[in-house]
Amino acid sequence: MLESPKLLAIFIFTLTLTIHAQAQWDIEDSHTTASLRGINSVGGGVAWASGTNGTILRTEDGGFVWQLCAIPPGAEKLDFRGIQAFDANTAIVMSSGKGDLSRLYKTTDGCQTWKLIFTNPDKEGFWDAIQFNDRNFGVLLGDPVDGKFVIMLTFDGGQKWEKQTLKSTADINGEGAFAASNSSLLLSSTNYRSFGTGGPGGSRIITVGSGPTDTYQQDVSKTKKLPWSSGQYADQLPTHLRTASSGVFSIAEAQHGMGRVAVGGDYQKPDDRIDTAWHYDVAHYDEVTHSFWVAAHTPPHGFRSAVAYDAQQKLWITVGPNGTDISRDDGRNWTALKPRKEDAPDADKNWNALSLPFVVGPNGRIGKLRPTALKP
């Protein structure tokens, strides 16, 4: 067990909120300069965020006050790319890095102390995302090791992890997943696991069944048709992205699995709109490509690293470095969500990750969606 020093365990720096703009995102002051890529809102005003230099933040009052948590010992230089919380006291944070720089820490006392619960056993491995469906069942996604993506499962809240056998192998041209927003992995309500990939060889969405070895591949590249095989199929999506910096960065589903949307693009070309969003349409099966995925008719206004579904407003929202977009027709058409004249001009920009109503980004940037922002 690794615990924070008692002084840090007892004392959590309490920080106050400063509203800088009344745009669709009310900008909140985190009092940190860390790049934030992990955010998880658990309801009841409770949310957790994470980022570089071992940074972990928590709010218990809907963002009015953000607290800077104690840093787990030895984690001062870790990049916490993902966080999954269960209540105001319990959370698991994931760092991303090569080999043993990928770790999981857990707190059960409101982030006063942390316990190291799992370290990447593969020296060439790299963790990309972590998702839980409840307090017990969780999934961890890692880049390929020995030619196969890594899927780890826990059934006891993260205390023990076991590797799931995958039938699909990684593309030989440097295929990998992205750790940009902790949303390249989707854990559905029925425990199916889907994750997006990218790289010079193209991009895929791979879906792993709820069984121990069920795997289905949905190839995002449009240049080849993969054969059907036992336990898997290839579903080619319409994109021509072929760089190490491009691919599928985020996947989300609507309530009860009724609709899925994926976003991405090329993060080195943030203003390019081509191949930045797709939606899953069961009425649009392509016999040639074996695909249910359809490119957006009107795509977002640039590279997007995260997407989420707003069940109350029944629409999708996606964010990235150059702006925010929404879709009211299940990802077919996207429109920019711009600040008002009286708002800060960058209130819609510089975002990495979403967990509604919160959004996070570089330099400690945190925003909260205004209740009226998405109304027609």
SULQUI-V338197 format. One record per helix or strand. SS is the DSSP state (H for helix, E for strand). FROM is the first residue (numbers start at 1). TO is the last residue. If there is no record, write none. Layout:
# SULQUI-V338197
SS	FROM	TO
SS	FROM	TO
This chain:
# SULQUI-V338197
H	6	10
E	13	16
E	22	22
E	25	29
E	36	43
E	46	51
E	56	59
E	65	68
E	80	85
E	91	95
E	98	98
H	99	101
E	103	107
E	115	119
E	126	132
E	138	145
E	148	154
E	162	163
E	176	176
E	185	187
E	193	196
E	198	198
E	204	208
E	215	219
E	221	221
E	229	229
E	232	232
E	239	239
E	246	253
H	255	257
E	260	266
E	277	280
E	286	286
E	291	291
E	293	295
E	298	298
E	306	310
E	315	320
E	323	327
E	333	333
E	335	336
E	353	355
E	358	360
E	365	369
